[in-house]
Amino acid sequence: MQVHPTDFAEPPHNFIKSMLAKEIVEQSLADEFFDGNVSLVERKWEGLTDHQLEKFFIDRFGAGPTRAEREYSFVVYGASGYTGSLVIEYILKTVQNLGTKYTFALAGRSIEKLKNRYAEVKAKFPTNYEPGYIQCDLSDPVAVRGMVIQCRTVVNIAGPFMLTPADLLVRNLFIIFFLALSLSLSPSMSRTYHS
């Protein structure tokens, strides 16, 4: 199978544009270097070193760690509701080597709701394992990317499904795959796949 640049025309490019929108980059710079104060970014960003800026952009917007290096085996997004309790129950009842071979995190808009849901299920199925918790809103491309690069797999159970912008999650997974593929190709392979 030959891969062409046109195979990646719309979704990843639109996603990159949304993630690198001026407001998002400014807010991200403000959060990282200026205690969240966006008004300082334009006045003081020139005081940042090239090394600081390079590290910031690679960490915040780059392809992220390889799948094998990611902290979690999987993340369950949207686990604070009833479906979340069923998924957590299934995990606690069936996944062997939880915490050693397999790790997971719960993700959603409210860490408090996720912790409450996990505590409720854990009371019925006691375990020493405590998952990670990731605050993420699917309408925020930077937050979605931050969640995706922490795991090997995302299980999206957020609902109501018709009203959830899950397409952003899919686009983010796709662009991270595309960037990782692009970075892993040698120059000779890159010419073969992109000619």
N, C-alpha and C positions, 0 to 999 in steps of 0.2 A: 504494500500500500504506500503510495506516495503522498506526502503532506505538502500542501501549497499554502502560501500566506493567505490566499483568499478563503481557505477553510476556516480562518479565524477572524473573518471580517467584522461582524457586528458585535456579538456578545462581549468578547474580551475587550475590544476597543472602547465600547460604551462603558464597561465597568471601570477600565483604567481612567477614562475621562471623569467618571463620577468620583472615583477614589482620589484623583489628583486635582479636584476642583479647588480653586483658590481658597475658598472658605475652609475646606477640610485641611489643606496644607497649613494655612495660617493657624488654625486652632490646634493642630497637632504640634507645630513648632512652639506655640504659646504654652501648651501643656508640658512639653518636654523641657523647655529652657527658661520660660518666663512666668512660672506659677499660674498658668492659665490666662494671663493678661494679653489678649490679642493686640491691644493698642501698642504694646512694646515691640511686637514682631517687626513691623516696618522700620521703626526707629533704631533697633538694636541688633538686628540679625547679622549685620556686617561684622559685629564683634565676635561672631562664632567662627571657630577655625574650620578649615576645609575638612579636617579629620572628623570633627564633631558633626558637620553637616552630612558627610558621606556616611558615617555610621548611622545617623538618624534616618536618612532616606532608605538605606538598605534594611535596617531593622524594621522600620515602619511600613515601607511599601515594597520591599523586595520579595523574592520567592519564599523566603523563610527556610527553616531547617528541612532536611530531607525527611521523608516519612518515617524512616527508622529512628531518627533522632527526636521525634516528637514525644512530648510528655505523656499523652494519653492514647490508649488504643482506640478509644472512641469517645465522642461527646454526644449526649442526648440533648438536643435543643428543644425547648418547649415542654419540659418535664414537670411543670408545676401543677398541672391539672390532673383529671381522672386518668387519662391515657398515660400520663407520666407515672402515676402510681402503679399501673399495670406493667409498664416497661421496667421500672425499678424493681418491682417484685420479681419479674422474670429474671432479671440480671442476678439478683441476690440468691435466687433459688437454683439457678442453672450454671452460672459461670464459675468454672473451677479456677483456682490459683488467682483469685481476685486480689489485686494489690501487689502480686509478685510478677506473674506473667502478663496479666491484663490489668489495665487501669482505665478509669473513665472519669468524665466530668459531666456535670449537669450545667446546662446553659439556658439563659433566658433573660428577660428584661428585669426580673427581680430576684436577686440572690436570696433574700429573706423567704420568698415563697418556695424557692427550690429547696432550701434547707429545711423548711417546715415539712414539705412533701417527703423528703428523704427520711427525716426523723420519724414521720408517721409510718412509713413502710418498714423502716429498720426496727421499729418496736415489735412488729409482727414477725420479722425475719432477722434476728440479731446477727450482727457481724461486727468485726473490728474495723472493717474498711470504711474509710471516709473519702468520698469522691472529691474531686476538685469542683470549684464553682466558678463559672465564667459569666459575667454580665455582658449581654449582647442583645442589641435590637437589630432585627433584620433590615431595617430601613437605613442603618448606618454602615456604609461599606467598609470603613476602617475597623469597626468593631467586628464585623463578620470575618474580615481577613484575620484579625487577631485571634478569633476563635478557631478558624480553620487551620491555621499554622501550628496549633497546639496539639492536633490529633491526627490519627491516620484515617479515621472515618467519622462522618457526621450522620447521626440519625435524627431527622427532623420530624417531630411529632407535634409541632405548634399548630394550633387551630384557632379559629375556624379556617380550614385550609383555603377556602375561596378568598379570604381576606388577608392572608399572610403573604408577604412579599418573598416567598421562598425562591423565586427566580434569581434574586440577588445572591442567595446562598449557592445555587447551582453555578451562576456565572463566576463567583469567586473561586469555587473549587476548580472550574475550568481554566481560569486565567492562571491560577497557581500551578496547575498541571502544565499549561502551555509554557510558562516561564521556566519551570524546572526542566522541561524537555529542551527548550531552547538553550539553556545554560549547560545542559549535559552533552549536547552534540558537539563533536569536534568540528573544526572548520571544514574539513573535507566532507564529513557527514552533513553538515549544515548546507553546503553547496548542493549535495545530492537531494536533500529533502526540499530545498527551497528553490530549485531551478525549474 
